[in-house]
């Protein structure tokens, strides 16, 4: 239990100490050793945590450092292909051609040179073998090293104390979050639900969170508690699909099959496995359930709180998936049994299609250009009205649509419009109504794409479009003010806060809405758009993959794209030493269990001198398939010089790691942009852009630029907190100790708590 709680706490820059261990002012020798080890990997402890650590047993202290070491990759292989790779080896494309010819014709053709353990002959005069840890031709590593550097970091991350109450509060915030959880939050929720009961007084915020809660209850043998959680047949389908595919969203089978086809394609035709990969995915998606599962699902559907007619309408959107599920679960058979009357009526009406589809009526009225009927129907579903607001403003004109939507917001049913949707409207109005701006979108199960502006924008003048933006922003700010006024009235008079502290950095941190990341942040959680200041003249990217896997061919590539005003340049396996960057060599196979690593180092003075604008950090799966699960990428930065070993090439020091992420099991992409360096500002923007293709050459720079604009257009946490202070008449103070409410960067790292405060009811 403690290990899982330690993992969750570490993501919030904290250490969990059970309540039974009382704090002590007496510093013990094991505590000093623990603090020293934490410092060597980049962590410091505050005073309350130090006192709490004194009360822990040495066994539990060892568990703490064990979890930290595991998260930071201590004990894995960090040796790259090239020793002392900051000095180029001088290898060229010609060396690869000569080696290929030598291995094709063999020594009989007169080629001389050593034959490596992988079987390749390296002709004399080509690669300087004394500089390599493996084969320079096929990328197979022969030498590994688990030794790492320590203590080179110039900035330590301060760890705070978590007790049992903090863990329980974290669980409550995750369950009640009004926005979909990202991969880090979802993983934390799964870890916590393994050991903590589901709070009875917490209303689960979103359907994806509900799925995780149901799964935890079933795993713990508490199936009887799941019936109260399901609200519709779609919730049941979402859970079944999650168990079958690992996807919390209802990604269509054809999309998963097409993704598998694309992921297994190869630029070298003999290695192309696209059709085979698609067929394997098709077989894997076939449904087969035991009798126990069939009865379980039949009971869920039979006990749903909504009427069969309403359920049929909900099921209609995923009719193809439901038809397959009904057959696989043998629901028709259970519908004939006593006690399943509601299920029987549901299936009967569903197969006869004896139900009305609300969305069909909306589409019909919209296409017939009937604004009164369309808006009346949309007012029945405020959430869908909010999602389609912009397009309807162009379709019918802004006046009628906005007047109808404003009446809806001011009615007693206002709470039916999720505040997160109003935030989204306010965030994206500026770019959505600009006909010159391309937007980015991420379809279910897909990669990030750029889409052109709506063609109907051409029907309106710039002045009319500006007026639409202004009216949407006013609508959004008015709704937000009402939200904080309601929260203010809910405070007992004796508990009304009078002062507030807002850390200035929060003015640059965007709210997490619509950022369904597939990477897990084990070391320290951060919101997409967070900016990290570069601490020295070098930024060192790293990638480690293959942990826990047997030795095999598994080719993952670390690379970066340097963007200038009139050109781009790559630092990758095919261009190891462009101006301002160096690559550690291309490894294409992994050793047994301990993985392998690649590095790229960026020289900021050189990039500044060459007038580089941005550098995009990328990772790609060159091998057939998606990015390897548990692959870790990140970057290191320090004011102090960061060493590279001349003997092994190891360049990893956990104390210099600014940020790192781990690819989760729900990832469906072959490529990932995990950061962008703004060269002039010397800042790294953490973001996540999945893209397709085996190499960085498939990365669309316009997509990166559009995503940066999207992040820039988002409402920041600081902006919302300032509005809260204004509405609730709170005095701004400059010191967190002097404030009744203090909002700091440490608070913002608990993204579920942020969402619950700013967007919850």
C-alpha positions in Angstrom: 0.0 0.0 0.0 2.7 2.5 1.0 4.4 2.0 -2.4 1.4 3.1 -4.4 0.7 6.0 -2.1 4.4 7.0 -2.4 4.1 7.0 -6.2 1.0 9.2 -6.2 2.5 11.6 -3.6 5.7 11.9 -5.6 3.8 13.2 -8.6 2.7 16.1 -6.4 6.3 16.6 -5.1 5.5 15.0 -1.8 6.4 12.0 0.3 3.7 9.9 2.0 4.3 9.1 5.7 1.6 6.9 7.4 -0.2 8.5 10.3 1.1 5.9 12.8 4.7 7.3 12.4 4.8 10.4 14.6 7.1 13.3 13.8 10.3 13.7 15.8 12.8 16.5 16.1 15.7 14.1 16.6 17.6 13.6 13.4 18.6 9.9 13.0 21.4 8.5 10.9 19.1 6.7 8.5 17.2 9.9 8.0 20.4 11.8 7.1 21.3 9.0 4.7 17.9 9.2 3.1 18.0 13.0 2.7 21.5 12.7 1.2 20.3 10.1 -1.3 17.3 12.2 -2.2 19.5 15.2 -2.7 21.8 13.3 -5.1 18.8 12.6 -7.4 17.5 16.2 -7.3 15.2 16.4 -4.3 15.2 18.4 -1.1 12.8 18.0 1.9 11.1 20.7 3.8 11.1 20.9 7.6 7.8 19.1 8.4 8.7 16.3 6.1 12.2 16.0 7.7 10.6 15.6 11.1 8.1 13.0 9.8 10.9 11.0 8.2 12.6 10.9 11.6 9.7 8.9 12.9 9.7 6.3 10.1 11.3 2.9 10.4 14.5 2.3 8.3 12.6 -0.3 6.3 10.0 2.3 5.2 12.7 4.8 4.5 14.4 2.3 2.2 11.1 1.9 0.5 10.9 5.6 -0.1 14.3 5.8 -1.8 13.4 2.6 -3.7 10.3 4.2 -5.3 12.2 7.5 -6.1 15.1 5.5 -7.7 12.6 3.5 -9.8 10.8 6.6 -11.0 14.1 8.3 -11.9 15.5 5.3 -13.7 18.3 4.4 -11.3 19.5 0.9 -12.0 18.7 1.0 -15.7 21.1 1.0 -18.6 22.0 4.6 -19.6 24.9 3.8 -22.0 24.3 5.1 -25.5 25.8 3.8 -28.7 28.8 6.2 -28.8 31.4 6.8 -26.0 32.0 10.5 -25.4 29.5 11.4 -28.0 29.9 15.1 -27.6 32.9 14.6 -29.8 31.6 13.5 -33.2 32.9 10.1 -34.5 33.2 11.3 -38.0 31.0 8.5 -39.4 29.3 9.2 -42.7 26.7 7.7 -45.1 29.6 6.3 -47.1 30.7 4.2 -44.2 27.3 2.6 -44.0 27.3 1.9 -47.8 30.8 0.4 -47.7 29.8 -1.8 -44.7 26.6 -2.9 -46.4 28.6 -3.9 -49.5 31.2 -5.7 -47.4 28.5 -7.7 -45.5 26.7 -8.5 -48.8 29.7 -9.9 -50.6 31.6 -11.0 -47.6 35.4 -11.3 -46.9 35.8 -13.2 -50.2 35.5 -9.9 -52.0 38.6 -8.7 -50.3 37.1 -6.7 -47.4 39.1 -6.9 -44.2 38.1 -5.9 -40.7 36.7 -7.2 -37.3 33.5 -9.2 -37.2 31.3 -8.1 -34.3 29.1 -10.3 -32.0 26.1 -9.3 -34.0 27.7 -11.0 -37.1 28.5 -7.8 -39.0 31.9 -7.2 -40.7 33.1 -3.7 -40.2 35.7 -2.9 -42.9 39.0 -1.3 -41.9 38.9 2.5 -42.4 35.2 3.0 -41.8 33.8 3.3 -38.3 36.2 4.0 -35.4 35.1 0.9 -33.4 36.9 2.1 -30.2 34.3 4.8 -29.9 31.3 2.5 -29.9 29.4 0.5 -27.2 27.9 -1.7 -29.9 27.6 -2.2 -33.7 27.7 1.1 -35.6 26.0 -0.6 -38.6 23.0 -2.3 -37.0 22.8 -0.4 -33.7 22.9 -3.5 -31.5 24.4 -2.6 -28.1 27.2 -4.9 -26.6 28.2 -2.9 -23.5 25.8 -1.5 -20.9 26.2 0.6 -17.8 23.9 1.2 -14.9 26.2 3.8 -13.5 24.8 7.4 -13.5 26.0 10.8 -12.5 24.6 12.4 -9.4 24.4 15.9 -7.9 25.2 18.0 -10.9 21.8 19.8 -10.8 21.7 23.4 -9.8 18.1 23.4 -8.6 16.5 21.0 -6.2 12.8 20.1 -6.2 11.4 20.5 -2.6 9.3 17.6 -1.3 6.5 18.2 1.2 4.7 15.9 3.6 1.6 13.9 2.8 -0.4 12.1 5.5 -3.4 9.8 5.1 -5.8 12.8 5.0 -3.9 14.2 2.0 -4.2 10.8 0.1 -7.9 10.7 0.8 -8.3 14.3 -0.4 -6.4 13.5 -3.6 -8.8 10.6 -4.2 -11.8 12.8 -3.6 -10.5 15.5 -6.0 -9.8 13.0 -8.7 -13.3 11.4 -8.5 -15.0 14.8 -8.4 -12.9 16.4 -11.2 -15.3 18.1 -13.7 -12.9 17.5 -16.6 -11.6 14.2 -18.0 -8.6 12.9 -16.2 -5.3 12.8 -18.0 -3.1 9.6 -18.1 -1.3 10.6 -14.9 -4.4 11.3 -13.0 -6.1 8.2 -14.2 -3.1 6.1 -13.2 -3.1 7.8 -9.7 -6.8 7.1 -9.3 -6.3 3.4 -10.1 -3.5 3.1 -7.6 -5.6 4.8 -4.9 -8.7 2.8 -5.5 -6.8 -0.4 -4.9 -6.5 0.5 -1.2 -9.1 3.1 -0.4 -12.9 2.7 -0.4 -15.0 4.7 -2.8 -16.3 7.7 -0.9 -20.1 7.6 -0.6 -20.6 11.3 -0.5 -18.6 12.2 -3.6 -20.3 12.6 -6.9 -18.2 11.3 -9.8 -17.5 14.2 -12.2 -17.2 12.6 -15.6 -18.0 9.3 -17.3 -14.4 8.2 -17.9 -13.7 8.5 -14.2 -16.8 6.4 -13.5 -15.4 3.6 -15.6 -12.2 3.5 -13.5 -14.3 3.5 -10.3 -16.4 0.6 -11.5 -13.3 -1.4 -12.5 -11.8 -0.9 -9.1 -14.9 -2.1 -7.3 -15.1 -5.2 -9.5 -11.4 -6.0 -8.9 -12.0 -5.7 -5.1 -15.1 -8.0 -5.3 -17.6 -5.3 -4.6 -19.7 -5.8 -7.6 -23.0 -5.0 -5.8 -21.8 -1.4 -5.4 -21.5 -0.8 -9.2 -25.2 -0.7 -10.0 -25.6 2.7 -8.4 -22.8 4.1 -10.5 -24.2 3.4 -14.0 -26.5 6.1 -15.4 -27.1 4.9 -18.9 -26.3 2.1 -21.4 -23.5 4.2 -22.7 -21.7 4.0 -19.4 -22.0 0.2 -19.6 -20.6 0.1 -23.1 -17.8 2.5 -22.1 -16.7 0.1 -19.3 -16.9 -3.0 -21.5 -14.8 -1.3 -24.2 -12.3 -0.1 -21.7 -11.8 -3.6 -20.4 -11.5 -4.9 -24.0 -9.2 -2.2 -25.5 -7.8 -0.1 -22.6 -9.4 3.0 -24.1 -11.5 5.2 -21.8 -13.1 6.8 -24.8 -15.4 4.9 -27.2 -13.0 4.6 -30.1 -14.6 2.8 -33.0 -13.2 -0.6 -34.0 -12.4 0.6 -37.5 -10.3 3.4 -36.1 -8.3 1.0 -34.0 -7.8 -1.3 -36.9 -6.7 1.6 -39.2 -4.3 2.7 -36.4 -2.8 -0.7 -36.3 -2.5 -0.8 -40.0 -0.7 2.6 -40.0 1.5 1.7 -37.0 2.8 -1.4 -38.7 3.6 0.2 -42.0 7.2 0.6 -42.9 9.1 2.9 -45.3 11.2 -0.2 -46.3 8.7 -2.4 -48.2 10.1 -5.8 -47.2 9.5 -4.9 -43.5 5.9 -3.6 -44.1 3.5 -5.4 -41.8 0.5 -3.1 -42.2 -2.1 -5.6 -43.4 -0.9 -8.2 -40.9 -1.1 -5.7 -38.1 -4.6 -4.8 -39.1 -5.7 -8.4 -39.2 -4.2 -9.1 -35.8 -6.0 -6.1 -34.3 -9.2 -7.3 -36.0 -8.9 -10.7 -34.3 -8.0 -9.1 -31.0 -11.2 -6.9 -31.1 -13.5 -10.0 -31.5 -15.8 -10.2 -28.5 -16.1 -13.3 -26.3 -17.6 -13.2 -22.8 -18.1 -15.9 -20.1 -21.5 -16.7 -18.7 -20.7 -14.8 -15.6 -20.0 -11.6 -17.5 -23.1 -12.0 -19.6 -25.3 -12.1 -16.5 -23.5 -9.3 -14.9 -24.0 -6.9 -17.9 -27.7 -8.1 -18.3 -28.2 -7.1 -14.6 -26.6 -3.7 -15.1 -28.8 -2.9 -18.1 -31.9 -4.2 -16.4 -31.4 -1.9 -13.4 -30.5 1.3 -15.2 -32.4 4.3 -13.7 -33.6 5.7 -17.1 -36.5 4.5 -19.2 -35.9 1.9 -22.1 -37.0 4.6 -24.7 -34.4 7.0 -23.4 -31.8 4.3 -23.3 -32.5 3.3 -26.8 -31.8 6.9 -27.9 -28.5 6.9 -26.0 -27.5 3.6 -27.6 -28.4 4.7 -31.1 -25.2 6.7 -31.6 -23.1 3.5 -31.3 -25.6 1.2 -32.9 -23.0 -0.9 -34.7 -21.0 -1.5 -31.5 -24.1 -2.3 -29.5 -25.3 -4.9 -32.1 -22.0 -6.8 -31.7 -22.1 -6.5 -27.9 -25.7 -7.7 -27.6 -24.9 -10.8 -29.6 -21.6 -11.5 -27.8 -23.2 -11.0 -24.4 -26.2 -13.2 -25.3 -28.5 -10.5 -23.9 -31.5 -11.8 -25.9 -31.3 -15.0 -24.0 -31.3 -13.3 -20.6 -34.2 -11.0 -21.7 -36.5 -14.1 -21.8 -35.8 -15.0 -18.2 -37.9 -13.9 -15.2 -36.8 -10.7 -13.6 -35.3 -9.1 -16.8 -38.5 -7.3 -17.9 -36.8 -4.0 -18.4 -34.0 -5.6 -20.4 -36.6 -7.3 -22.6 -38.4 -4.1 -23.4 -35.1 -2.3 -24.1 -34.0 -4.9 -26.6 -37.4 -5.2 -28.2 -37.6 -1.4 -28.8 -34.0 -1.2 -29.9 -34.3 -3.8 -32.6 -37.6 -2.5 -33.8 -36.2 1.1 -33.7 -39.3 2.1 -31.9 -37.8 5.3 -30.4 -37.2 8.9 -31.3 -33.7 10.2 -31.8 -33.4 13.8 -30.6 -30.2 14.5 -32.7 -32.1 13.5 -35.8 -34.8 16.1 -35.1 -32.1 18.8 -34.5 -30.4 18.0 -37.8 -33.6 18.0 -39.7 -34.7 21.4 -38.3 -31.2 22.8 -38.9 -31.0 21.7 -42.5 -34.5 23.1 -43.1 -33.3 26.5 -41.8 -35.8 26.6 -38.9 -34.0 28.6 -36.2 -36.8 28.7 -33.7 -37.3 24.9 -33.8 -33.6 24.2 -33.8 -32.8 26.5 -30.9 -35.8 25.2 -28.9 -34.5 21.6 -29.3 -31.0 22.6 -28.4 -32.2 24.3 -25.2 -33.3 20.8 -24.1 -29.6 19.7 -24.2 -27.5 22.6 -22.9 -24.2 20.7 -23.2 -24.7 20.0 -26.9 -26.0 23.5 -27.4 -22.7 24.8 -25.9 -20.6 22.5 -28.1 -22.4 23.6 -31.3 -22.7 27.3 -30.4 -20.0 28.7 -32.8 -21.2 26.8 -35.8 -24.9 27.7 -35.1 -23.9 31.4 -34.8 -22.6 31.2 -38.4 -25.5 29.1 -39.6 -28.4 31.2 -38.2 -26.6 34.4 -37.4 -25.3 35.4 -34.0 -28.2 37.4 -32.6 -30.9 34.7 -32.3 -28.4 32.0 -31.2 -26.7 34.0 -28.5 -30.0 35.4 -27.1 -31.4 31.8 -26.8 -28.1 30.6 -25.2 -28.1 33.6 -22.7 -31.6 32.8 -21.7 -30.6 29.3 -21.0 -27.6 30.4 -18.9 -29.8 32.7 -16.8 -32.5 30.2 -16.2 -32.6 28.0 -13.0 -31.3 25.2 -15.2 -27.9 26.9 -15.7 -26.1 24.2 -13.8 -26.9 21.8 -16.6 -24.3 23.7 -18.8 -20.9 22.3 -17.6 -18.7 25.2 -16.7 -15.8 23.5 -18.5 -17.7 24.1 -21.8 -18.1 27.8 -21.0 -14.3 27.9 -20.4 -13.7 26.3 -23.7 -16.0 28.8 -25.5 -14.2 31.7 -23.9 -10.7 30.2 -24.7 -11.2 29.5 -28.3 -13.5 32.3 -29.6 -10.5 34.4 -30.5 -9.0 31.9 -32.9 -12.2 30.1 -34.0 -13.7 33.3 -35.5 -10.4 34.2 -37.3 -10.6 33.0 -40.9 -6.8 33.2 -41.2 -6.0 30.8 -38.3 -5.8 27.1 -38.7 -6.9 25.1 -35.7 -5.7 21.8 -34.3 -8.0 18.9 -33.5 -7.4 15.4 -32.1 -10.0 12.9 -33.3 -10.9 9.9 -31.0 -8.0 7.5 -31.2 -6.2 9.7 -33.7 -3.2 12.0 -33.9 -3.1 15.8 -33.8 -4.2 17.4 -37.1 -4.6 20.9 -38.4 -7.9 21.8 -39.8 -8.8 24.9 -41.8 -11.1 27.7 -40.5 -14.8 27.2 -41.0 -15.7 28.1 -44.6 -18.8 30.1 -43.5 -16.6 32.7 -41.8 -16.2 34.2 -45.3 -19.9 35.2 -45.2 -19.2 37.7 -42.4 -17.2 40.9 -42.3 -14.2 41.4 -40.0 -16.3 43.8 -37.9 -19.1 41.2 -37.5 -16.6 38.5 -36.5 -15.0 40.8 -33.9 -18.5 41.4 -32.5 -19.1 37.7 -32.2 -15.8 37.3 -30.3 -16.7 40.1 -28.0 -20.2 38.7 -27.2 -18.9 35.2 -26.6 -16.2 36.6 -24.2 -18.9 38.6 -22.3 -21.2 35.6 -22.1 -18.3 33.5 -20.7 -17.1 36.1 -18.1 -20.7 36.8 -16.9 -21.2 33.0 -16.4 -17.9 32.8 -14.5 -18.8 35.7 -12.3 -22.1 34.0 -11.4 -20.2 30.8 -10.6 -18.0 32.6 -8.1 -20.9 34.6 -6.6 -22.7 31.3 -5.9 -19.5 29.9 -4.3 -19.3 33.0 -2.2 -22.8 32.7 -0.8 -22.1 29.1 0.2 -19.5 30.1 2.7 -20.7 30.5 6.3 -20.3 34.1 7.4 -17.6 33.1 9.9 -15.5 31.5 7.2 -15.5 34.2 4.5 -12.0 34.7 3.3 -10.7 38.3 3.1 -7.4 38.0 1.3 -5.9 36.0 -1.5 -2.4 35.3 -2.7 -1.9 34.3 -6.4 1.6 33.3 -7.4 2.7 35.3 -10.5 3.7 32.2 -12.4 0.1 31.0 -12.5 -0.6 33.8 -14.9 1.2 31.7 -17.5 -0.3 28.3 -16.7 -3.3 27.4 -18.9 -6.3 25.5 -17.5 -6.3 21.8 -18.2 -9.4 21.4 -20.4 -9.5 19.0 -23.3 -5.9 17.9 -22.8 -6.3 14.1 -22.7 -2.6 13.2 -22.5 -1.5 9.6 -22.9 1.8 10.1 -21.0 2.3 9.6 -17.3 4.3 12.1 -15.3 5.8 10.0 -12.5 8.4 12.4 -11.2 6.5 15.7 -11.0 3.1 16.6 -12.6 2.8 19.7 -14.8 0.0 21.1 -16.9 0.5 21.3 -20.7 1.7 24.8 -21.5 3.9 25.0 -18.4 7.1 26.9 -19.2 10.5 25.7 -17.7 13.4 28.2 -17.7 16.6 26.9 -19.1 19.2 27.1 -16.3 22.4 27.0 -18.3 23.7 27.1 -21.8 22.8 23.5 -22.6 19.6 21.4 -22.8 20.1 17.6 -22.9 17.2 15.5 -24.1 17.1 11.8 -23.1 15.1 8.7 -23.9 15.1 5.4 -22.2 13.1 2.4 -23.4 13.0 -1.4 -23.0 12.8 -1.7 -19.2 11.6 -5.2 -18.2 11.7 -6.5 -21.8 13.8 -9.4 -23.2 16.6 -8.6 -25.6 15.1 -7.9 -29.0 15.1 -5.5 -32.0 13.1 -2.5 -30.8 14.1 0.7 -32.6 12.9 3.9 -31.0 14.4 7.2 -32.1 15.1 10.4 -30.2 15.4 13.5 -32.4 14.7 17.2 -32.6 13.7 19.7 -35.3 15.4 23.1 -35.3 13.1 25.7 -36.8 14.6 28.9 -38.4 12.7 31.7 -40.1 13.3 30.3 -43.6 14.4 26.6 -43.1 14.3 23.7 -40.7 17.1 21.2 -39.7 16.9 17.9 -37.9 19.2 16.4 -35.3 18.5 12.7 -35.7 20.0 9.3 -36.5 20.6 10.5 -40.1 22.1 13.8 -39.1 24.1 13.3 -35.8 25.8 16.7 -35.5 24.0 19.7 -37.1 25.0 23.2 -35.9 23.9 23.7 -32.3 23.1 20.0 -31.6 24.7 16.6 -31.1 23.1 13.1 -31.1 24.5 10.1 -29.2 23.9 7.5 -32.0 21.1 5.3 -33.2 20.4 2.2 -31.1 18.1 -0.2 -32.8 18.0 -3.1 -30.3 17.6 -3.4 -26.6 19.6 -5.5 -24.1 17.8 -7.8 -21.7 15.5 -6.2 -19.0 17.5 -3.0 -18.4 16.7 -1.1 -21.6 18.8 1.4 -23.5 19.2 5.1 -24.0 19.7 7.9 -26.5 20.6 11.6 -26.0 20.5 14.9 -27.9 22.3 17.9 -26.5 21.4 21.4 -27.6 23.9 24.3 -27.5 21.9 27.4 -26.8 24.7 30.0 -27.5 25.1 28.5 -31.0 21.4 28.3 -31.7 21.0 31.9 -30.6 23.9 33.0 -32.8 22.3 31.2 -35.8 18.9 32.9 -35.0 17.0 29.6 -34.4 13.4 30.3 -33.3 12.2 27.0 -31.8 13.4 23.5 -31.3 10.8 20.7 -31.2 11.7 17.6 -29.1 10.4 14.3 -30.6 10.4 10.6 -30.1 9.4 8.1 -32.8 8.8 4.4 -33.2 10.9 3.3 -36.2 10.0 -0.3 -35.5 6.6 -1.7 -36.5 4.0 -0.7 -33.9 3.5 2.4 -31.7 5.8 4.0 -29.2 7.0 1.4 -26.7 5.0 1.3 -23.5 6.9 2.7 -20.5 9.3 4.6 -22.8 10.6 7.6 -20.9 11.5 10.9 -22.5 12.5 14.2 -20.9 15.2 16.8 -20.7 18.0 17.9 -18.4 19.1 21.4 -17.6 21.6 22.8 -15.1 23.7 25.9 -14.5 26.5 23.5 -13.7 28.3 21.7 -16.6 26.7 18.2 -17.3 29.3 15.5 -17.8 29.4 12.9 -20.6 31.5 9.7 -19.9 34.3 9.1 -22.3 34.3 5.4 -21.3 30.6 4.6 -21.6 28.9 7.7 -23.0 26.5 7.8 -20.0 25.2 11.4 -19.7 22.2 10.9 -17.3 22.0 12.6 -14.0 18.5 12.5 -12.3 19.4 15.6 -10.3 19.4 17.7 -13.5 16.1 16.4 -14.9 13.6 19.3 -15.3 10.8 17.2 -16.6 10.1 13.7 -17.8 7.1 11.7 -19.0 6.4 8.0 -19.6 4.4 6.6 -22.5 1.2 5.0 -21.2 -0.7 1.9 -22.3 -3.4 4.0 -24.0 -1.0 5.5 -26.5 -1.9 4.9 -30.2 0.7 7.1 -31.9 4.0 6.4 -33.5 5.4 9.8 -32.8 5.3 12.3 -29.9 6.4 15.9 -29.5 7.1 16.3 -25.8 8.5 19.8 -25.6 9.3 23.0 -27.6 12.3 25.2 -26.8 11.8 28.9 -27.3 15.4 29.8 -28.1 15.1 33.6 -27.6 13.2 33.3 -24.3 15.3 30.4 -23.1 12.1 28.6 -22.1 10.9 25.0 -22.7 7.2 24.6 -23.1 5.9 21.2 -22.0 3.2 19.9 -24.3 2.1 16.7 -25.9 1.5 16.4 -29.6 1.0 12.8 -31.0 1.8 12.5 -34.7 2.2 9.7 -37.2 5.3 8.4 -39.1 8.5 6.5 -38.4 10.8 9.6 -38.4 10.8 13.2 -37.4 10.5 14.1 -41.1 6.8 13.4 -40.9 6.2 16.1 -38.3 4.1 18.9 -39.6 5.6 22.2 -38.2 2.2 23.9 -38.9 0.6 21.6 -36.4 3.1 22.5 -33.7 2.7 26.2 -34.4 -1.1 25.9 -34.3 -0.9 24.0 -31.0 1.3 26.7 -29.5 -1.3 29.2 -30.5 -4.0 27.1 -29.0 -2.1 27.0 -25.7 -1.6 30.7 -25.8 -5.3 31.3 -26.3 -6.3 29.3 -23.2 -7.5 31.0 -20.1 -4.8 30.8 -17.4 -5.3 29.8 -13.8 -4.1 33.2 -12.7 -6.8 35.0 -14.8 -9.6 32.9 -13.3 -8.3 33.4 -9.8 -8.1 37.2 -10.3 -11.7 37.1 -11.4 -12.6 35.1 -8.3 -10.8 37.7 -6.1 -12.7 40.5 -7.8 -16.1 38.9 -7.5 -15.6 37.8 -3.9 -14.0 41.1 -2.9 -10.8 39.6 -1.8 -7.7 41.7 -1.2 -4.6 40.7 -3.1 -1.5 40.2 -0.9 2.1 39.6 -1.9 2.9 37.0 0.7 1.2 33.6 0.9 1.6 33.5 4.7 -0.6 36.7 5.0 -3.4 35.3 2.8 -6.6 33.5 3.9 -6.4 31.7 0.5 -3.0 31.0 -1.0 -2.7 29.6 -4.5 0.8 28.6 -5.4 2.6 26.5 -8.1 2.6 23.6 -5.6 -1.2 23.9 -5.3 -1.5 24.0 -9.1 0.3 20.7 -9.5 -2.8 19.0 -8.1 -4.7 19.5 -11.4 -7.8 17.7 -10.2 -8.0 20.1 -7.2 -7.6 23.1 -9.6 -10.4 21.9 -11.9 -12.7 21.2 -9.0 -12.2 24.7 -7.5 -12.4 26.6 -10.7 -14.9 24.6 -12.7 -16.8 22.5 -10.1 -20.2 23.2 -8.7 
